[in-house]
Amino acid sequence: MKYNLETGSHTVYALQYHFVTVTKYRADLLTDEIAERIGEIASDISEDFGVNIQNVNGGSDHVHILFTAKPTTDLTKFINSLKGVTSRKIRDENPEIRQALDKAFWQPGYFLATTGQVSIDVLMKYVEEQ
């Protein structure tokens, strides 16, 4: 397996993550347009955290995001920001969603895993096929 290695001043790393979150009540609200908008928002947020979004996809009630990060990235802050900002912007831009879900767009929990020995290409294919 070949890793895409990143370098820091005293480090070499390959940190790849698979993040999944679901809509509140698993409501079927994620249209292609909303999923695309979530990807745009995620890309904007990622710049502030030094994260690189690789892929965003999912189904009508959940989203998968593949990303790479630095060893110094505070993943909890990144994910809380990602969920909070996407929730607020999606509800502000889509009044019908605000009406359906009121104060929360996402469930409180989420799934996050390092990709381990699976190549990013295999994970990207998996996410694209969701």
C-alpha positions as CSV (number, residue, x, y, z in Angstrom):
1,M,0.0,0.0,0.0
2,K,1.2,3.5,-0.8
3,Y,0.4,6.3,1.5
4,N,0.1,9.9,0.5
5,L,2.5,11.2,3.1
6,E,2.4,14.8,4.5
7,T,5.3,16.4,6.3
8,G,5.6,18.9,9.2
9,S,8.6,20.5,10.7
10,H,9.5,17.2,12.5
11,T,6.9,14.8,11.4
12,V,5.8,12.6,8.5
13,Y,2.1,11.5,8.7
14,A,-0.8,10.1,6.8
15,L,-4.0,10.8,8.8
16,Q,-7.2,10.0,6.9
17,Y,-10.6,9.9,8.5
18,H,-14.1,8.7,7.7
19,F,-16.9,10.8,9.3
20,V,-20.6,9.9,9.2
21,T,-23.5,11.9,10.8
22,V,-27.2,11.5,10.4
23,T,-30.1,13.9,10.3
24,K,-32.2,14.5,13.4
25,Y,-34.8,11.7,13.6
26,R,-33.2,10.2,10.5
27,A,-35.4,12.5,8.5
28,D,-35.1,12.1,4.7
29,L,-34.0,15.7,3.9
30,L,-30.7,15.4,2.1
31,T,-31.3,16.1,-1.5
32,D,-28.4,16.3,-4.0
33,E,-28.5,20.1,-3.7
34,I,-28.3,20.1,0.1
35,A,-25.6,17.4,0.1
36,E,-23.6,19.6,-2.4
37,R,-24.1,22.6,-0.1
38,I,-22.9,20.7,2.9
39,G,-19.8,19.8,0.9
40,E,-19.2,23.5,0.1
41,I,-19.7,24.5,3.8
42,A,-17.4,21.7,4.9
43,S,-14.7,22.9,2.5
44,D,-14.9,26.4,3.9
45,I,-14.7,25.2,7.5
46,S,-11.9,22.8,6.7
47,E,-9.6,25.7,5.7
48,D,-9.7,27.1,9.3
49,F,-8.6,23.8,10.7
50,G,-6.0,22.7,8.2
51,V,-8.2,19.8,7.1
52,N,-8.5,18.7,3.5
53,I,-11.9,17.3,2.5
54,Q,-11.5,14.4,0.1
55,N,-15.1,13.4,-0.6
56,V,-18.6,14.2,0.6
57,N,-21.5,11.8,-0.2
58,G,-24.3,9.9,1.5
59,G,-28.0,9.2,1.5
60,S,-31.2,11.0,2.1
61,D,-30.7,10.8,5.9
62,H,-26.9,10.7,6.4
63,V,-23.6,12.1,5.1
64,H,-20.2,10.6,4.7
65,I,-17.1,12.8,4.7
66,L,-13.6,11.6,4.0
67,F,-10.9,14.0,5.1
68,T,-7.2,14.2,5.9
69,A,-5.9,16.2,8.9
70,K,-2.7,17.2,10.6
71,P,-1.5,15.6,13.8
72,T,-2.2,18.9,15.6
73,T,-5.8,19.2,14.4
74,D,-8.4,19.3,17.2
75,L,-10.8,16.8,15.7
76,T,-13.5,17.5,18.3
77,K,-13.5,21.2,17.6
78,F,-13.5,20.6,13.8
79,I,-16.4,18.2,13.9
80,N,-18.4,20.3,16.3
81,S,-17.9,23.3,14.1
82,L,-18.7,21.3,11.0
83,K,-22.0,20.0,12.4
84,G,-22.9,23.4,14.0
85,V,-22.2,25.5,11.0
86,T,-23.8,23.2,8.4
87,S,-26.9,22.8,10.6
88,R,-27.3,26.6,11.0
89,K,-26.7,27.4,7.3
90,I,-28.8,24.6,5.9
91,R,-31.7,25.5,8.2
92,D,-31.3,29.3,7.4
93,E,-31.2,28.6,3.7
94,N,-34.1,26.1,3.6
95,P,-37.1,27.3,5.6
96,E,-38.9,24.0,5.1
97,I,-36.1,22.2,6.9
98,R,-36.2,24.7,9.7
99,Q,-39.9,24.1,10.0
100,A,-39.4,20.3,10.0
101,L,-36.5,20.1,12.5
102,D,-36.6,23.4,14.4
103,K,-33.3,23.8,16.3
104,A,-31.2,20.8,15.2
105,F,-30.4,19.4,11.8
106,W,-28.1,16.6,13.0
107,Q,-28.4,13.9,15.6
108,P,-26.1,14.6,18.6
109,G,-23.7,11.7,17.9
110,Y,-21.5,10.8,14.9
111,F,-19.2,8.1,13.7
112,L,-15.5,8.9,13.1
113,A,-12.8,6.3,12.2
114,T,-9.3,6.4,10.9
115,T,-9.0,4.6,7.6
116,G,-6.3,2.3,8.9
117,Q,-4.9,0.0,6.3
118,V,-7.7,0.7,3.8
119,S,-6.6,2.9,1.0
120,I,-8.4,6.2,0.5
121,D,-9.4,5.1,-3.0
122,V,-11.3,2.1,-1.6
123,L,-13.1,4.4,0.9
124,M,-13.8,7.0,-1.7
125,K,-15.4,4.3,-3.9
126,Y,-17.5,3.1,-0.9
127,V,-18.7,6.7,-0.2
128,E,-19.5,7.4,-3.8
129,E,-21.6,4.3,-4.0
130,Q,-23.7,5.3,-1.0
